[in-house]
Amino acid sequence: MPTEILMPALSPTMEEGTLAKWLVKEGDTVSSGDLLAEIETDKATMEFEAVDEGTIGKILIPEGSEGVKVNTAIAVLLEDGESADDIGTTPAAAPAAAPAAAASNEVAAPAASEAPAPAPAAPAKADGGRIFASPLARRIAAQKGLDLAQITGSGPHGRIVKADVESATAAPAAAAPAPAAAATPAAAAPAGPSADAVAKMYEGRDYEEIKLDGMRKTIAARLSEAKQTIPHFYLRRDIKLDALLKFRSQLNKQLEGRGVKLSVNDFIIKAVANALQQVPECNAVWAGDRVLQLKPSDVAVAVAIEGGLFTPVLQDADTKSLSALSTEMKDLAGRARERKLAPHEYQGGTFAVSNLGMFGIDNFDAIVNPPHAGILAVGTGLKKPVVGEDGELTVATVMSVTMSVDHRVIDGALGAQLLQAIVENLENPMVMLA
């Protein structure tokens, strides 16, 4: 029986994507691991690999189609002995939209008498998480009476493939949990005016309508949720940079032969990473009903790209040298601008840095990116009059920073300790190398 190739979930948060390009055509023979298509998520363009072998019998979703939901059938795979004539027997062919409709993102509503029966829901784990398995693996599991929730997948992103179910032994499926009593629905958050209502306000005015891409939709949704659900509070400090700038200049002269040039941002990343080790209670994330306190310092850094931003994560930043952090950050930022980062390179981390100083911004308040516990907003360094330790008025280069904090994870005094550690690291940069 022909099997469906489903739109994959290429990241834990992916709900839909764009089928950018097919790398195979109907009639091609594929094996496990062969590249099938390029798929654009909200953050990157990624290659999709085959998990089973067979022949591409029919492509259901044409390349360029946007908003393709995860687990939607995008093609049909034929096994040995099957032909294109068998495709009509698989449920994959029924819901496929006509190519013209898919290309234009227009879906005609079927007549009531022709409405297809709803597809069976994908299996779920006992904790409510979705199980990712190939269609062939699901069919074999059903024939053998296997519970997919008890099988560990060896395919991409933990996907269960044919080999996993063939080597598994039958076990009784876990009983479905009793349905919980319906909770009292929470009051809906007030919605803004509709798109039509906004457009009507500007009737007669000349404007261009810009369609939202996946990244902009995700940014809008995640940051709206963050601002509404995270109890932010803000801590502000001024940091004297003169010692750091002098030390940076000396290091850069010594590193010229290696082609390394340290930026002020490299020192800031290192200062945050070390501070998270000095105040380990702040090296944590909010996990719904608990707090996860991490051992390593994984620092995310906001990188502006055309149409949005990425926050690539520098893992184990506390253990890396300034030159190693600088080289890694340049590589991540470059690939971020080309949208070539893999999900594991921009997911995770406990704390973030957002630096707008290069744009001349004195100071600003950043929004915490969940599940992070905080984010450091960095302004530009300015020459300002300051009172020295001897009480004399002098001039120093001063940088203003604002730390936005999730109060569910970090309380005020603890946040103040973290910010104090960051300030001390930056004002005494040689300490960071000890």
Order of alpha helices (4+ residues) and beta strands (2+ residues): beta-beta-beta-beta-beta-beta-beta-beta-alpha-alpha-alpha-alpha-alpha-beta-alpha-alpha-beta-beta-beta-beta-beta-beta-alpha-alpha-beta-beta-beta-alpha
